[in-house]
Amino acid sequence: MSAHAPRTAEPRAVEPYSDADLARLGLRRERLPVHVAAIMDGNGRWAVERGRPRHEGHAAGAQTADRIVEECARLGIEQLTLYCFSRENWKRPAAEFEFLMALLKRYAVEQRPNVQRHDLRFETIGRRDGLPADVMAEVDRTIELAKPNRGMRLCLALDYGSRDEITRAARKIADEVAAGGLRPEDVTEDALAARLDTAGWPDPDLVLRTAGEYRVSNFLLWQISYAELSISDKPWPDFGPEDLHAALRSFAARDRRFGGLNDPPAPPAAAET
């Protein structure tokens, strides 16, 4: 995806994977995660290592996002959350920020055919007040277009930081207690979760991170308490559907105990060659 020019052709619709298709990939529908979250790391370094300006890495990363969104929709993943712009990203140079905002604006527009073809829901989490109004206007148009849809939820984390999200939720609770609308003894985990940006959504089952970094970078800290982590050494622009499939096969083989004891899962099906 380019930040400067629209696509010359609309993407064609792609059929969802059948159970037989999944078996050929070594996957089973009942062992797929419901919610995948991705920390799309390594865009700038990918460009610098190739002697290119950092913004070319971000543009290449947006193309990867297109491919992964489509693949998750075909696989039957119910929600994909992409960490697009963090609270910490405000520290980037002004020129890089401007490019990222132009890229986001273009992405929101260019996703509209995909939103319709794949019946995608389109949502955001994070702060909205600091981002450019023209960018958020295009994002909101895509959100509105997608409201009737019932397919995979594509969520973009924009100007997002988990500590900030939890702080905002705690402040809402404090205000409600002060106003008499909520008793202190009613402040529970569920009460706080209901005031997070992600209220009502399933927590991530699988967190993908690229570029070989072993950290969560202030991303969905509350929600990923029991998520499985998958770290790829590839930078995000080089991450492809085959890497996603490998992460999903690894996920399917894990024994998710949630603090208790479970029987081990059945081994994943071998991918057909």
C-alpha positions in Angstrom: 0.0 0.0 0.0 1.3 3.4 -0.9 0.7 6.6 1.1 0.7 8.6 -2.1 -1.3 6.8 -4.7 -4.4 4.6 -4.5 -4.5 1.1 -5.8 -5.1 0.8 -9.6 -7.4 -2.3 -9.1 -9.7 -3.4 -6.4 -8.8 -6.7 -4.6 -10.8 -9.7 -5.7 -12.9 -11.6 -3.1 -11.2 -14.7 -1.7 -13.1 -17.7 -0.5 -12.7 -18.7 3.2 -10.7 -21.8 3.8 -12.6 -25.1 4.1 -11.8 -27.7 6.7 -9.9 -29.6 3.9 -7.9 -26.4 3.1 -7.0 -26.0 6.8 -5.9 -29.6 7.0 -3.5 -29.0 4.1 -2.0 -26.2 6.1 -1.7 -28.4 9.2 -4.5 -26.6 11.0 -7.8 -27.5 12.5 -10.7 -25.1 12.9 -11.3 -26.0 16.6 -7.7 -25.3 17.5 -7.5 -21.8 15.9 -7.4 -18.8 18.2 -10.5 -16.6 18.4 -8.5 -13.3 18.7 -5.0 -12.7 17.3 -3.1 -9.5 18.2 0.0 -8.4 16.4 2.9 -6.1 17.3 4.1 -5.2 13.9 7.8 -4.5 14.7 10.8 -3.9 12.5 9.5 -1.7 9.6 12.0 1.1 10.0 14.9 -1.3 10.5 13.9 -3.3 7.5 14.2 -0.2 5.4 17.5 1.0 6.9 19.1 -2.4 6.4 18.3 -2.0 2.7 19.7 1.5 2.5 16.2 3.0 2.1 14.4 5.7 4.1 12.4 4.5 7.1 9.1 5.5 5.6 9.5 2.8 2.9 9.6 0.3 5.6 6.3 1.5 7.0 4.7 1.4 3.5 6.0 -2.2 3.1 4.6 -3.0 6.5 1.1 -1.7 5.5 1.2 -4.1 2.5 2.0 -7.0 4.9 -0.9 -5.9 7.1 -3.2 -6.2 4.0 -2.0 -9.8 3.4 -2.3 -10.8 7.1 -5.8 -9.3 7.4 -7.0 -11.2 4.3 -5.4 -14.4 5.5 -6.9 -14.2 9.0 -10.3 -13.5 7.4 -9.9 -16.6 5.2 -8.8 -18.7 8.2 -11.9 -17.8 10.2 -10.2 -15.8 12.9 -12.9 -13.8 14.7 -10.7 -10.8 15.6 -7.4 -9.3 14.5 -5.9 -6.4 16.5 -3.0 -4.5 14.9 -0.7 -2.3 17.0 -0.5 0.6 14.5 0.6 3.7 16.5 1.6 3.7 20.2 1.6 6.5 22.7 5.4 6.2 22.6 5.5 6.8 18.9 5.0 10.5 19.4 8.7 10.5 20.1 9.4 9.8 16.4 10.6 12.6 14.1 7.9 14.9 12.8 8.4 13.8 9.2 8.0 10.2 10.1 4.8 11.0 12.1 3.4 12.9 9.2 4.1 9.9 6.9 2.5 7.5 9.3 -0.6 9.6 9.5 -0.8 9.9 5.7 -0.4 6.1 5.5 -3.1 5.6 8.1 -5.5 7.8 6.2 -4.8 6.0 2.9 -5.1 2.6 4.7 -8.6 3.5 6.1 -9.7 4.5 2.6 -8.2 1.5 0.8 -9.6 -1.0 3.3 -13.2 -0.2 2.3 -13.4 -2.7 -0.6 -11.9 -5.4 1.7 -14.4 -4.4 4.4 -17.2 -5.1 2.0 -15.8 -8.1 0.3 -14.8 -10.0 3.5 -17.7 -8.6 5.6 -15.2 -7.1 8.0 -16.0 -5.2 11.1 -13.7 -2.2 11.5 -12.9 -0.7 14.9 -10.2 1.2 16.8 -8.9 1.5 20.3 -6.8 4.1 21.9 -7.0 7.9 22.2 -8.6 9.9 19.4 -8.2 13.5 20.6 -4.5 13.9 19.5 -4.6 12.4 16.0 -5.2 14.6 13.0 -8.9 15.3 12.4 -8.8 14.6 8.7 -7.2 11.2 9.3 -9.8 10.2 11.9 -12.6 11.4 9.7 -11.5 8.8 7.1 -11.1 6.1 9.8 -14.6 6.9 11.1 -16.1 6.7 7.6 -14.7 3.2 7.3 -16.0 2.3 10.8 -19.5 3.5 9.8 -19.4 1.6 6.5 -18.5 -1.6 8.3 -21.2 -1.4 11.0 -23.7 -3.8 9.3 -20.9 -6.4 8.8 -20.7 -9.6 10.9 -17.3 -11.1 9.8 -13.9 -10.8 11.4 -13.4 -7.7 13.5 -10.3 -5.7 12.4 -9.2 -3.5 15.2 -6.5 -0.8 14.8 -4.7 0.3 18.0 -4.1 4.0 17.4 -2.4 6.4 19.8 -2.7 3.4 22.2 -0.9 2.6 25.4 -2.2 -0.1 27.8 -1.2 1.9 30.9 -3.1 4.9 29.5 -6.1 2.7 28.8 -6.1 1.2 32.3 -5.7 4.7 33.8 -8.6 6.0 31.8 -10.8 3.1 32.9 -9.8 3.6 36.6 -10.6 7.3 36.3 -14.1 6.4 35.0 -14.6 4.2 38.0 -13.4 6.9 40.4 -15.8 9.4 38.8 -18.7 7.0 39.1 -17.9 6.2 42.8 -17.6 9.9 43.5 -20.9 10.6 41.9 -22.6 7.8 43.9 -23.3 5.7 40.8 -21.0 2.9 41.9 -20.2 1.6 45.3 -16.5 0.9 46.2 -17.3 -2.8 46.9 -18.6 -3.0 43.3 -15.2 -2.2 41.9 -14.2 -5.6 40.5 -12.1 -7.0 37.7 -15.3 -7.2 35.6 -16.1 -3.6 36.4 -12.8 -2.3 35.2 -12.8 -4.6 32.1 -16.2 -3.1 31.2 -14.6 0.4 31.0 -11.6 -0.6 28.9 -11.5 0.3 25.2 -12.0 -3.4 24.5 -15.1 -3.9 26.6 -17.2 -6.7 25.4 -14.5 -8.2 23.1 -12.7 -11.5 23.6 -9.2 -11.3 25.0 -6.4 -12.1 22.6 -5.5 -15.8 22.6 -2.3 -15.3 20.5 0.1 -12.3 20.4 2.4 -12.2 17.4 5.5 -10.1 17.5 8.0 -9.7 14.7 11.7 -8.6 14.4 12.8 -11.0 17.2 11.9 -8.7 20.1 10.8 -10.4 23.3 8.7 -7.7 25.0 5.0 -6.6 24.9 5.6 -2.8 24.6 2.7 -1.6 26.6 0.2 -3.4 24.4 -3.1 -4.8 25.8 -1.4 -5.6 29.2 -4.7 -6.4 30.9 -6.1 -8.4 28.0 -3.1 -10.6 27.3 -2.8 -12.0 30.8 -3.3 -15.6 29.5 -2.4 -15.1 25.8 0.2 -17.3 24.1 3.2 -15.4 22.6 4.7 -16.1 19.2 8.0 -14.3 18.3 9.2 -14.3 14.7 12.7 -13.2 13.9 11.5 -11.7 10.6 10.7 -8.0 10.5 7.1 -7.3 9.8 7.5 -6.5 6.1 8.9 -10.0 5.5 6.2 -11.7 7.6 3.9 -13.7 5.4 0.9 -16.0 5.5 3.2 -19.0 5.8 4.7 -17.5 9.0 1.2 -16.9 10.3 0.4 -20.6 9.6 3.5 -21.7 11.5 2.5 -19.5 14.5 -1.0 -21.0 14.4 0.3 -24.6 14.3 2.5 -23.8 17.3 -0.5 -22.3 19.1 -2.6 -25.4 18.4 0.1 -27.6 20.0 0.2 -25.7 23.3 -1.5 -26.7 26.5 -3.4 -23.6 27.7 -4.0 -24.1 31.4 -5.1 -20.6 32.5 -3.5 -21.4 35.9 -5.1 -24.8 36.2 -4.4 -28.3 34.9 -5.7 -29.5 31.5 -5.2 -32.6 29.5 -2.6 -32.0 26.7 -4.1 -31.0 23.4 -4.1 -33.4 20.5 -1.1 -33.0 18.2 -1.6 -30.6 15.3 -2.2 -32.1 11.9 0.8 -32.3 9.7 0.8 -29.8 6.8 0.4 -31.4 3.4 3.1 -30.9 0.9 
